[in-house]
Amino acid sequence: MTGERRKLWAGRTLAILGLVLVAVNLRTAVAALSPVYDIIDGELHGGAVGLGVLGMLPPLCFAVFGLITPSLSRRFALEELLVGSLVVMLVGHVMRGFAWSFESLLLGSILCFVAIGAGNVLLPAIVKKYFSDRLGQMTAVYTTVMSIATFVPPLVAVPMAHAVSWQFSLGIWGLLAVLAIVPWLIQSVLRRRSARNDPGIAELRDRAAKRVAHSRTAWALTFAFATSSSVAYTSFAWLPQILTDVAGSSATAGGALLSLFGFFGLPAAVIMPLLATRMKRPAVLVWCGGCFILAGVLGLLVAPQTVTWLWVSLLGSGPLLFPLALTLINLRSRSHQTVIAVSGFVQGCGYVIAAVFPLLIGAMYELTGGWTVPLILLGLIALPTFWSGLVIGRRHMIDDELAA
């Protein structure tokens, strides 16, 4: 694929449909679970510990398979890996749809989450391979679809659970996995010969793939991604309680403000990839993300009961770093093979931090008996983004750093 711009649908219809359908599947398994957990708990008795385990699993699985997927891509073509991950996801959905015990629900969820972890890494590479002439546009498409797929399942999960069963409410999303398999299975068959001549990240060679950790740009992207994910997971875990304790918000208001926090992911998904591909200095966007987080935290520390909605909005604007980092992975890589290696490294390391950080915030709250220290800690995690912006602004290509 060259950088020459051509008609979007020209020879890429299957890839576009497949990209959108995979993006839908990368959030439904997570978003559909927590709204019906109380109903599930009444039957399977997982308790608070079970809820905590299920809450920790997504970032942990994303991290592990973010790091593993580049290794798998040395043996299998990109399209084959997508088909395989979607099949694993389908099995997970089926297990959740027929769950007879908490252990079976847990295993089905793990299968779904590891498949999502692989898909998280593969989608940026798909964009690079099939849409190198429209990186911003197609990254905006799939990150927007992911944001929408985060909102829809919670809206329909409880009504479906009451109308049919909670198993149906969880398992029905497997139909989307089936739909996503079809275009990539066809694409895999059509491109099998070329895929064998282009096995994953072989172009990087094993030595170069292992040297991703030596790239300053890869680390800069990792810090930006980790900041975004840590703020998001921490907010979804603790923000309602923080607002109740420091701002005097009611439970209803806290839930509404959490929705406001999540809402800002949608415009960021649409706008950030397009801006990143057009700006000569996308470092400014990275710094904006860090400043938004710091401003939101500072507001909650200094004047939490005054314009609380503004502080939450600023905090929610910080995770604009998520679609931005995914776009910059492509912009700072020359080939989709490099993208797989870098995407796996950035998301694998980033999700490790994101999995640990909410636990650290909770531990600081228990240790200090208040939210001042945890909020300061939440603000401090934004500081590395200023270094990230400096490195990313130098416009170095990761391939060149690996070859040095």
C-alpha positions in Angstrom: 0.0 0.0 0.0 1.4 3.3 -1.0 0.7 6.7 0.5 -1.2 7.7 -2.7 -4.8 8.7 -2.0 -7.5 6.8 -3.8 -11.2 6.3 -3.5 -12.2 5.0 -0.1 -14.3 2.1 -1.3 -12.0 1.1 -4.2 -11.1 -2.5 -3.6 -11.6 -2.0 0.2 -15.3 -2.7 0.8 -14.7 -5.8 2.8 -11.9 -4.2 4.8 -14.2 -1.2 5.7 -17.1 -3.4 6.8 -14.7 -5.7 8.7 -13.0 -2.7 10.4 -16.4 -1.3 11.6 -17.7 -4.7 12.8 -14.5 -5.6 14.7 -14.6 -2.1 16.4 -18.2 -2.8 17.5 -17.0 -6.1 19.1 -14.2 -4.5 21.1 -16.4 -3.0 23.7 -19.7 -4.9 23.9 -18.5 -7.8 26.1 -17.2 -5.3 28.7 -20.0 -2.8 28.6 -22.9 -5.4 28.8 -21.7 -7.1 32.0 -21.7 -4.6 34.9 -25.3 -3.3 34.4 -26.7 -6.8 35.0 -24.3 -8.0 37.6 -26.8 -7.5 40.4 -29.2 -9.9 38.6 -26.3 -12.3 38.0 -25.2 -12.2 41.6 -28.7 -13.1 42.8 -28.3 -16.4 40.9 -24.6 -17.2 40.8 -23.6 -15.5 44.1 -20.3 -14.1 42.9 -20.5 -11.3 45.5 -18.4 -8.2 45.7 -15.2 -10.2 45.2 -16.6 -11.6 42.0 -17.4 -8.1 40.8 -13.9 -6.9 41.6 -12.4 -9.8 39.7 -14.6 -9.1 36.7 -13.7 -5.4 36.9 -9.9 -6.2 36.9 -10.0 -8.7 34.1 -10.4 -6.4 31.1 -7.3 -4.2 31.5 -5.3 -7.3 32.6 -6.3 -9.3 29.6 -5.8 -6.3 27.3 -2.3 -5.9 28.7 -1.3 -9.6 28.4 -2.6 -10.1 24.9 -1.3 -6.7 23.8 2.1 -8.0 24.5 1.5 -11.5 23.1 -0.2 -10.6 19.8 2.9 -9.3 18.1 4.6 -12.7 18.7 1.5 -14.5 17.2 1.7 -12.2 14.2 5.1 -13.7 13.2 3.4 -17.0 12.5 0.0 -15.9 11.2 -1.2 -13.3 8.7 -3.0 -10.2 10.0 -6.4 -11.3 8.7 -6.0 -14.8 10.1 -5.3 -13.4 13.5 -8.5 -11.3 13.4 -10.6 -14.3 12.4 -9.0 -16.4 15.2 -9.6 -13.7 17.8 -13.2 -13.3 16.8 -13.8 -17.0 17.0 -12.4 -17.0 20.5 -14.7 -14.1 21.3 -17.7 -15.9 19.9 -16.9 -19.0 22.1 -16.7 -16.6 25.1 -20.1 -15.0 24.3 -21.6 -18.5 24.0 -20.2 -19.6 27.3 -21.6 -16.4 29.0 -24.9 -17.0 27.2 -25.2 -20.5 28.7 -23.3 -19.8 32.0 -24.4 -22.2 34.7 -22.0 -21.1 37.4 -19.8 -18.1 38.3 -16.8 -20.0 37.1 -18.2 -20.6 33.7 -19.2 -16.9 33.5 -15.6 -16.0 34.5 -14.1 -18.3 31.8 -16.4 -17.0 29.1 -15.5 -13.4 30.1 -11.8 -14.2 30.0 -12.1 -15.5 26.5 -14.0 -12.4 25.4 -11.4 -10.1 27.0 -8.3 -11.8 25.6 -9.9 -11.6 22.1 -10.5 -7.9 22.6 -6.9 -7.5 23.7 -5.7 -9.0 20.4 -8.2 -6.9 18.5 -7.0 -3.7 20.2 -3.5 -4.3 18.8 -4.6 -5.5 15.3 -7.0 -2.7 14.4 -4.3 0.0 14.1 -2.3 -2.4 11.9 -5.4 -3.0 9.7 -5.8 0.8 9.2 -2.1 1.1 8.3 -2.3 -1.9 5.9 -5.5 -1.1 4.1 -5.9 2.7 4.6 -2.5 4.3 4.7 -3.8 7.1 2.6 -6.6 7.8 5.1 -5.1 7.2 8.5 -6.9 9.9 10.4 -10.3 9.3 8.8 -10.4 5.5 9.4 -8.9 5.8 12.9 -11.7 8.3 13.6 -14.2 5.8 12.2 -13.2 2.9 14.4 -12.6 4.8 17.6 -16.0 6.5 17.2 -17.7 3.1 16.7 -15.9 1.8 19.8 -17.2 4.8 21.8 -20.8 4.2 20.6 -20.4 0.5 21.3 -19.6 1.5 24.9 -22.8 3.4 25.4 -25.4 1.1 23.7 -25.1 -2.2 25.7 -25.7 -0.6 29.1 -28.9 0.9 27.8 -30.4 -2.4 26.6 -28.7 -4.9 28.9 -31.1 -4.6 31.9 -34.3 -4.5 29.7 -33.2 -7.7 27.9 -32.3 -9.4 31.1 -35.8 -8.7 32.5 -37.6 -9.6 29.3 -35.7 -12.8 28.6 -32.7 -13.6 30.9 -29.4 -12.3 31.9 -27.7 -15.1 29.9 -29.5 -13.8 26.8 -28.5 -10.3 27.6 -24.9 -11.3 27.6 -24.9 -14.0 24.9 -26.8 -12.0 22.2 -23.7 -9.9 21.4 -22.1 -13.1 20.0 -24.1 -12.4 16.8 -22.0 -9.3 16.2 -18.9 -11.5 16.4 -20.3 -13.8 13.8 -21.0 -10.9 11.5 -17.4 -9.6 12.0 -15.9 -13.0 11.1 -17.4 -13.1 7.7 -15.6 -10.3 5.9 -12.2 -11.2 7.4 -12.6 -14.8 6.6 -13.3 -13.9 3.0 -10.4 -11.4 3.1 -8.1 -14.1 4.6 -8.9 -16.5 1.8 -8.5 -13.9 -0.9 -5.1 -12.8 0.4 -3.8 -16.1 1.6 -0.9 -16.2 -0.9 0.2 -12.7 -0.2 -0.2 -13.2 3.5 2.2 -16.1 3.4 4.7 -13.8 1.7 4.1 -11.2 4.4 3.9 -13.0 7.7 3.1 -10.4 10.3 6.0 -8.5 11.6 8.7 -10.5 9.8 9.7 -7.3 8.0 10.9 -6.0 11.3 12.8 -9.2 12.0 12.8 -10.7 15.4 15.7 -8.6 16.6 14.1 -5.3 15.7 10.7 -6.4 17.1 12.3 -7.1 20.4 13.9 -3.6 20.3 10.7 -1.7 20.4 11.4 -0.9 24.1 14.5 1.0 22.9 12.4 3.5 21.0 11.9 6.8 22.8 8.9 7.5 20.6 7.3 4.1 21.6 7.8 5.0 25.2 6.3 8.5 24.7 3.2 6.9 23.1 3.1 4.4 26.0 3.0 7.1 28.6 0.3 9.0 26.7 -1.8 5.9 26.3 -1.3 4.8 30.0 -2.3 8.2 31.2 -5.5 8.1 29.2 -6.4 4.6 30.2 -5.5 5.1 33.9 -7.7 8.2 34.2 -10.6 6.5 32.4 -10.5 3.2 34.5 -10.0 5.2 37.8 -12.9 7.5 37.0 -15.3 4.7 36.1 -14.3 2.9 39.4 -14.1 5.8 41.8 -15.5 9.1 40.4 -19.1 8.7 41.8 -17.7 8.1 45.3 -15.2 11.0 44.9 -18.0 13.3 43.9 -20.2 12.2 46.8 -17.5 12.7 49.3 -15.8 15.9 48.2 -18.5 17.7 46.2 -21.6 16.5 48.1 -23.2 15.1 45.0 -26.1 12.7 45.4 -25.9 9.2 44.0 -28.1 10.2 41.0 -26.0 13.3 40.3 -22.8 11.2 40.6 -24.0 8.8 38.0 -25.0 11.6 35.7 -21.6 13.2 36.1 -19.9 9.9 35.3 -22.0 9.7 32.1 -20.8 13.3 31.3 -17.2 12.1 31.8 -17.8 9.2 29.4 -19.5 11.4 26.9 -16.4 13.3 26.0 -14.8 10.1 24.6 -17.2 10.4 21.6 -16.2 13.8 20.2 -12.5 13.0 21.0 -12.8 9.8 18.9 -14.1 11.8 16.0 -11.9 14.9 16.1 -8.5 13.8 17.5 -7.4 11.4 14.6 -8.3 14.0 12.0 -6.5 16.8 13.8 -3.4 14.6 14.4 -3.0 13.9 10.7 -3.4 17.6 9.8 -1.3 19.3 12.4 2.4 19.8 12.0 2.9 19.7 15.8 0.5 17.1 17.2 2.5 17.5 20.4 0.1 20.3 21.3 -2.8 17.9 21.4 -0.8 15.6 23.8 -0.1 18.6 26.1 -3.8 19.6 25.9 -4.8 16.2 27.2 -2.4 16.5 30.1 -3.6 20.0 30.9 -7.2 19.0 30.9 -6.5 16.2 33.4 -4.5 18.5 35.7 -7.2 21.3 35.5 -10.0 18.8 36.3 -8.1 17.4 39.3 -7.1 20.9 40.5 -10.8 22.0 40.4 -11.9 18.9 42.4 -9.2 19.7 45.0 -9.7 23.4 45.3 -13.4 24.1 44.6 -15.2 20.7 44.2 -18.7 22.1 45.0 -18.4 24.9 42.5 -19.1 24.1 38.8 -18.5 20.4 39.5 -19.7 19.7 36.0 -16.8 21.7 34.6 -14.1 19.8 36.5 -15.7 16.5 35.4 -15.8 17.7 31.8 -12.2 18.7 31.9 -11.2 15.4 33.5 -13.3 13.6 30.8 -11.5 15.6 28.1 -8.1 14.2 29.2 -8.7 10.7 27.6 -8.6 12.4 24.2 -5.1 10.9 24.5 -6.6 7.4 23.7 -7.6 8.0 20.0 -4.6 10.4 19.7 -2.2 7.7 20.7 -3.7 5.1 18.4 -3.4 7.6 15.5 0.2 8.5 16.3 1.2 4.8 16.4 0.3 4.8 12.7 1.8 8.2 11.9 5.1 7.3 13.5 5.4 3.9 11.8 6.3 3.2 8.2 4.5 -0.1 7.8 1.7 -2.2 9.3 4.3 -4.7 10.5 5.9 -2.0 12.6 2.4 -0.9 13.8 1.7 -4.4 15.2 4.9 -4.4 17.2 4.5 -0.9 18.5 0.7 -1.2 19.1 1.3 -4.4 21.1 4.0 -2.7 23.2 2.1 0.6 23.8 -1.2 -1.1 24.7 0.4 -4.0 26.6 2.4 -1.7 28.9 -0.3 1.0 29.0 -3.0 -1.4 30.2 -0.7 -2.9 32.9 -0.5 0.6 34.4 -4.2 1.1 33.9 -5.0 -2.1 35.7 -2.9 -1.3 38.7 -3.7 2.4 39.0 -7.3 2.2 40.3 -6.2 -0.2 42.9 -3.4 2.2 44.0 -6.0 5.0 44.2 -8.2 2.9 46.4 -5.3 1.9 48.6 -4.3 5.6 49.0 -7.9 6.4 50.0 -8.0 3.6 52.6 -4.5 4.7 53.9 -5.3 8.4 54.2 -9.0 8.3 54.9 -9.7 11.0 52.3 -9.4 11.9 48.6 -6.8 14.6 48.7 -3.8 12.3 48.2 -5.5 10.1 45.7 -6.6 13.1 43.6 -3.0 14.5 43.7 -1.8 11.1 42.5 -4.4 11.2 39.7 -3.0 14.6 38.7 0.6 13.4 38.8 0.0 10.7 36.2 -0.7 13.4 33.7 2.8 14.9 34.0 4.7 12.3 31.8 2.5 13.5 28.9 4.5 16.7 28.7 7.6 14.7 28.0 5.6 12.5 25.6 4.6 15.6 23.6 8.3 16.8 23.3 9.4 13.4 22.0 6.4 12.9 19.6 6.8 16.5 18.4 10.3 15.6 16.9 8.5 13.5 14.3 11.0 10.7 14.5 9.9 7.4 12.8 10.0 4.4 15.1 11.4 2.2 12.3 14.4 4.5 12.1 14.9 4.3 15.9 14.8 0.5 15.8 17.3 0.4 12.9 19.8 2.7 14.7 
